């Protein structure tokens, strides 16, 4: 079964289907240095930071507060207390 899975996902090696992005980036750096000589090459453009970052902890806390599950009310016993109560009922 494992061999059939491997055979179904295998294919002949096609090196032309892959691009060496690291090599291309290095070649670009070298070309920039050759073009600009001894002076420093221009710095790459900075990427803008994502502005749509969500603080998941704050969102979850707000959700818990709205649902009432985020506060301890003490009305329902904890699972350990429930198990002990069940055990006492069986023994008695």
C-alpha positions in Angstrom: 0.0 0.0 0.0 2.8 2.4 0.9 4.6 1.5 -2.3 1.5 2.2 -4.4 1.2 5.7 -2.7 4.8 6.5 -3.4 4.5 5.3 -7.0 1.4 7.4 -7.5 3.1 10.5 -6.2 6.5 9.9 -8.0 7.5 11.4 -11.3 10.6 11.6 -13.4 13.0 14.3 -12.4 12.6 17.4 -14.5 15.3 19.9 -13.4 14.0 22.6 -15.9 10.8 22.8 -13.7 12.8 24.2 -10.8 14.4 27.7 -10.4 17.3 28.4 -8.2 16.1 31.7 -6.6 19.1 31.9 -4.3 21.5 31.8 -7.1 19.6 34.4 -9.1 19.6 36.7 -6.0 23.3 36.3 -5.6 24.0 37.0 -9.2 21.9 40.2 -9.0 23.9 41.4 -6.0 27.2 40.7 -7.9 25.9 42.5 -11.0 24.9 45.5 -8.8 28.4 45.6 -7.2 30.0 45.5 -10.6 27.8 48.2 -12.0 28.3 50.6 -9.0 32.0 49.8 -8.5 33.4 50.6 -5.1 30.6 52.7 -3.8 27.9 51.0 -1.8 25.1 49.3 -3.7 21.7 50.8 -3.2 19.8 49.3 -0.3 16.9 47.1 -1.2 13.4 48.6 -0.8 12.0 48.0 2.6 8.8 46.0 2.9 5.9 47.6 4.7 4.8 45.8 7.8 1.4 44.2 7.8 -1.2 46.5 9.3 -3.9 43.9 9.6 -2.3 42.1 12.6 -4.9 40.9 15.1 -4.2 40.4 18.8 -5.8 37.0 19.2 -5.5 36.9 23.0 -7.4 40.2 23.3 -10.1 39.0 20.9 -10.5 35.7 22.8 -10.5 37.4 26.2 -13.2 39.8 24.9 -15.3 36.9 23.7 -15.0 35.1 27.0 -16.0 38.2 28.9 -19.0 38.7 26.7 -20.2 35.1 27.0 -19.7 35.1 30.8 -17.3 32.1 30.7 -14.2 34.3 31.4 -15.2 34.9 35.0 -15.2 32.5 37.9 -18.7 32.4 39.5 -18.2 29.4 41.7 -21.7 28.0 40.8 -20.6 24.8 39.1 -18.1 22.5 40.8 -14.9 21.7 39.1 -14.5 18.3 37.4 -12.6 16.9 40.3 -15.3 17.8 42.7 -18.0 16.3 40.4 -16.0 13.0 40.3 -15.7 13.0 44.1 -19.5 13.6 44.4 -20.3 10.7 42.1 -18.0 8.4 44.0 -19.7 9.4 47.3 -23.1 8.6 45.8 -22.0 5.2 44.7 -20.4 4.3 48.0 -23.4 5.5 50.1 
